[in-house]
Amino acid sequence: MLKSGNIAGVAQHPATGQKRISLTKEVLNNSKRISFIVTGKSKAKVISELLNGLPISKNYPASEIKPTDGIIDWMIDKEAAFYL
């Protein structure tokens, strides 16, 4: 997750190198509603680690999303929920 005084910035996926524009965690954590949409069995292990609060989940940027005055919605298909 990007850390700065900015609203957004360019981030690079660690495995693929794909560049993308991302909002900073500060902006996301000040949102009233944050929605994660997750599909596919390839995400199942990560979803299980995140939602069960396993120590390894701290390696994922999504673990830093903790709204100060808002809610998080998780929309997960059956395949992504495989280990839950």
C-alpha positions in Angstrom: 0.0 0.0 0.0 1.3 3.4 -0.8 2.3 5.6 2.1 2.4 9.3 1.6 0.5 12.5 2.0 -1.0 11.9 -1.5 -4.5 10.8 -2.4 -3.3 8.3 -5.0 -0.1 7.1 -6.6 1.3 4.6 -9.0 1.9 1.1 -7.5 3.5 -1.9 -9.1 2.3 -5.5 -8.6 5.2 -7.4 -6.9 4.8 -10.6 -9.0 3.7 -9.3 -12.4 5.2 -5.9 -12.4 1.9 -4.5 -13.7 1.6 -0.8 -12.9 -1.7 0.6 -11.6 -3.1 3.6 -9.9 -4.1 3.0 -6.2 -5.7 5.1 -3.6 -3.6 5.4 -0.4 -4.5 3.5 2.7 -5.1 6.8 4.4 -7.8 7.7 1.9 -9.3 4.2 2.0 -9.4 4.1 5.8 -11.3 7.4 5.8 -14.0 6.0 3.6 -17.5 5.3 4.8 -17.7 2.0 2.9 -15.0 -0.2 1.5 -15.9 -3.1 -0.8 -13.6 -5.9 -1.7 -14.8 -8.1 -4.6 -12.9 -11.3 -4.9 -13.3 -14.1 -7.4 -11.6 -17.4 -8.2 -10.0 -20.3 -6.4 -6.5 -18.7 -6.9 -7.5 -16.1 -4.2 -8.9 -18.7 -1.7 -5.8 -19.1 0.4 -5.2 -15.3 0.7 -8.9 -14.7 1.6 -8.7 -17.4 4.3 -5.5 -15.9 5.7 -7.0 -12.4 5.7 -10.4 -13.2 7.1 -9.0 -15.5 9.8 -6.5 -12.9 10.9 -3.5 -15.2 10.4 -0.1 -13.6 11.0 0.9 -14.1 7.3 -2.0 -11.8 6.3 0.1 -8.8 7.4 2.0 -9.4 4.1 -1.1 -8.3 2.1 -2.0 -4.6 1.6 -5.7 -5.4 2.3 -4.7 -6.1 5.9 -3.9 -2.4 6.3 -7.5 -1.4 5.5 -9.2 -0.6 8.8 -11.7 2.2 8.4 -11.8 4.7 11.2 -15.5 5.3 10.8 -16.8 3.1 8.1 -17.5 -0.5 7.2 -15.9 -3.2 5.0 -17.9 -5.4 2.7 -16.5 -8.6 1.4 -18.1 -10.0 -1.7 -16.6 -13.4 -2.4 -17.6 -16.1 -4.8 -17.8 -19.8 -3.8 -14.4 -20.6 -5.3 -12.6 -17.7 -3.4 -14.3 -18.8 -0.2 -13.1 -22.4 -0.6 -11.1 -22.5 2.6 -13.6 -20.6 4.8 
